[in-house]
Amino acid sequence: MSNQALENKKIAILATNGFEDSELTSPRDAVAEAGATITVISTETGEIEGKNGEKVTVDQTAADANAADFDALILPGGTGNADTIRTDEKAVAFVREITQAEKPVGVICHGGWILADADALKDVTITSYPSLKTDLSNAGATWVDEEVRVDKRFVSSRTPDDLPAFNEAIVEEFAK
């Protein structure tokens, strides 16, 4: 794949405090390296901090984010991040708009929780951290235990161990 496979693509990353550090930074770096422009979206302005101390500047709040401005979305995991972000109505609305517009979504670990709240999982096959299996299945997904799964523009993985495969798959899917 070309180093500029994502040139002129705008990718949103939706996260808040407590994100799994590598699940935000590694995909962010992979899509940036492929030429994408990254916008970090959160519930508040300023900085967010990963559970292992990584600090990331927020570019825009979910309240101000418009799905039409983005080509794809990345949802990193981290239990605290995923549990908190899904309670923000503006963040859920943003994810719903992205998925209803049929834009690709990269989701890893606990990041999939917000997809359940956004009613985005009907008839989608997805993977995640194993503890989300019941929640995602109850939201209409078929859950599988795989390193990476691509289905209906959703790219999903389970844990930081899956990041190499996840990053390769999101760049490929986002380039389409």
N, C-alpha and C positions, 0 to 999 in steps of 0.2 A: 504494500500500500504506500502511496506517495506520502512524503513528509508533509505535504500541504493538502491532504485529503479533505480537511475540514475548513479550508480557506473560505472566508465569507460566511461561515456558520456561526451563529450566536447560541451558546450553550448556557443554560441556567443551572446553577447548583443550589438546591434548597436545603438549608440546614440551620441548626441553632446550637447553643451550648451543649456539650456532651457528645458531639459527633465522634465517631471512630476516626481518629486522625488520618490513618492511611487510606481509609475508604473515601475520604474527601480529597486529600492531596494527590494521591496516586492517579485517580481518574482525571482530576483537574489537569495535572501535568501532562497526561497522555493526550487529552484532546487539545490542549494548548500547543503541544509539540506538533500536532497534526494541523495546526493553523487556525483553530477556533478562537473566537473571542469569548471569554468567560465572564459571567455575572454571578456573584454570590448573593443569594437572596435569603433573608432571614426575617424573623418576627420583629426585630428592632434594628436600628442603625448602630454603627460602631464596629465592635469586634466580637467575634464568637470564639470560644475556646473548646478545643477537643478534649476528650477525657484524659488524654496523655499530655496535654499542655500546648499543643499546636494552636497558634492564634491566626485567625483569618479575618481580613477586613470584609465587612458587609458592604456591598455596592448598592443595594436596593432593598426596601422592605417588601414583604409579600403584599401588603396593602397597596403598594405602588406598582407592583409588577403586572405586566400585561402579557398574556400568553402569545399574542400575535407578534411580539417583539423577539421571540426565540424560536430556534429550529429544533431544539431538543432539551431534555431535562435529565439531570443526575440527582439521585436521591441516596446519599450516603447513609450508612447505618450508625450504630451507637444506640444503645437502649434508651438512654436519657434523651438524646436528640430526637429519636423517632417517636417516643412517647409524648414529648412536649410539642413538637411541630404539628402533630396531627390534631391537637386541641385548638390550634389557631385557625379560625374560620377563613381568614384571607388566604392562608397557605393552602388549605384544603381546596378552596375555590380556584386558586391558581393551578393546582395539580389537575383538578377536574377539567379546567379549560384546556390545558395542554393535552390531556388524554382524549377529550372530545374532539379536538382538532386533529387527532391521529398523528401527533408528533412523537418521535421515538423517546423512550424513557429508559435510562440505565438505573437499576436499583440493586443495592447490595445489602445483605445482612438484614437488619431490622428496618431498613428504609422503606420496605413494602407496606408497613402499617398504614401510612397515609393513603396509599392506593385503595385500601379497603374503605377508608372514610370518604374517599372521592368517588366511590362506586365505579372504579375503573377496571375491575378484575373479572367481570363476567366472561366466561369462556376463554380465559387466558391461562396458558400453562406457564408456571413460574417456579423459581426456587428462591430460597431465603435461608436465614438462620433457622434451624429446625423448630425452635419454639414458636415460630409464626405459622406453622403448617395449618393448625386448626383455624386461626383467624383468617388467613388468606383463603382457605377452602370455603369457609362460611361466607366469604365475600364473593364467591362464585368462581374462584380460580381452581385449576388442577395443580396441585403442588407436587414437585419432583425434587429428589435429592441429587443434584448434578452440579458440577463445577460452574458451568455457565449454561443458560438456556435462553435462546432467542425465539420469541413467539409474538406474532402480531405487533411488531415494533417495540416490544418490551425485551430488554436485555437484563437478565437477573443472575446474581451469584450469591453464594452463601456467606463467605467470611473473607478476611484479609488474605488468606492463603490462596483464594481464587483470583486475586487482583490481576495477575498477568493475563489470564484468559478473558477476564471481564473487560480490561482495558482494550485489548485487541478487538473484542466483539463490539464494544460501544463505538470505537472509531469506525469500524466497518459499517455498522448499522446507521450511525449518524451521517455518514458520507453519502448514503443513498438518496 
